[in-house]
Amino acid sequence: MSKKIFVNLPVADLPKAKSFYEAIGAVNNPQFSDNTAACMVVSDSIYVMLLTHPKWATFTQKPIVDAHAASEVMLCLSADDRTAVDNMVAAASAHGGKADVTPLLDLGFMYGRSFEDLDGHIWEIMWMDMEEASKVMG
């Protein structure tokens, strides 16, 4: 069986967070969504579980980090090309996210940008030409 990843993120406003993730290309799976959680499908193997703060508290007693003020985690998604990187960051920005919160990376064979979602979670979007990368990186 292939591995899947379920990224669980606490969110302050579930409907707004769900709309944000739909705007950047994720699709809601209603089978695993309710008024406390939304399962957002990024790909066949990547799922983002958006959890209300009360729902999050059922999983851990640790306090929720204010990701706008403190570093929590940085998530990275691959993209098909440079345009896809730019398009996702533009969509995030247009829907309330903050674009380019980490330095832009442009090595020719590798290109990456980032954004914060509505709750301050940082996502990096990266494209890499694997053929060129193997020449440069050996």
N, C-alpha and C positions, 0 to 999 in steps of 0.2 A: 504494500500500500504506500502511495506517495505521501510525503509529509505535507501538512498544512499548517499555517500559522494563524492564530487568532490573537490579534492585538486588542487588549482591553484598555479603553480610555475613559476616565471619568469626564463627564460633560455637565456644564451648568444648566443648559437649556437643550433638552433632547430634540424637540422639533427643529430648532435652528441648526443644531449640529448635524442632524440627518439631512436637512436641505443643503448644507455646506458640502457634505461628502458626496451627495448626489450631483452637485454642480461640478465637482472635480472628477466625475466619472464612475463613482461607486454606485452599486445598485442595491437597494434594500431587499433583504430576504425576510418577508413577513412571517415565515414559519418560526423564526427565532427572534422576533421583535414584538414588543408590547409597549405599554406606557412607561416602562422603566428601562428599556434597552432597545437598541436597534442594531441588527446585524447588517453591516454594510459589506458587500462583496466587491473586492477590488480586482480579484482574478480567481481562477479556479483553485488557487492554493493560498490566497491571502484574504482574510476577513478582518474587519475592524468592528469590534463590539463597542458601541457607544453606550455607556452606562450612566444613569442619573447618579447623583451623589448618594442618595439613600441606598440604591442598589449596590453601588461600589462598596459601601460600608458593610454589606453582608459577606464580602469576600475577604476583607482585611480590616484590622483595627488601626492600622497606620493612618495618619492624617493624609488628606489629599494635598498634594503639592500644588501651589499656585505656579503653574508653568509659565505665567507671564513674568514672574519675578525670580524664579529659580530654575536651574537646569534639572530636568527630570529624565528625559530620554530623547534620543534623536533617531528617527526612523527613516529608512531610505528605500525608495522604490526605483526600479529600473524603468526606462522609457525606450521607445522604439527608435527615436532619433532626437536631434536637437530641437526641432520644432515641437515635438510632443512635450519636451521639458518646458519650453517657454509657454506652451498652451496651458499646461496644468497650473503653472505658477500664476499665469494671467487669470485663469478661472478662480483660483483660490483668492487672489487679490480682489477680484470683482465681486466676490461673495462674502466679504468681511474678513478674510485672512490678511496676513501681513507678509508681503513678498520680500525675498532676499534677506532673510534674517541671519544667514551665515554668508561668508564670502563666496562670490561667484567663482566657479572652477571652470577654466577653459584651457585644456592642455592640447587642444586639437583633436586627439583621438578620444578624449574624455571631456564631457561637458556636464556641469551640474549647477542647479540653483536650489533654493529652498523657500519654504513658507511656514508660517505658524497658522494653525487652525484657530477657530474662535476661542478655544480654551488655552491657547498658547503652546500646544503640542507641536514640536518641530518635525517637519517632513523635508527630506532632501529628495530631489528627483534627479536621477543621473542617467546619462546615455554614454555608452562606450562602444567604439569600433574595436571589436575583439581582435581582428586581424592586425590592425595598426598597433594596438596595445601590446600584442605579443612581440612585435618588432622593437618597440621602444623599451618594454619591460623585460624582454628576454624570455 
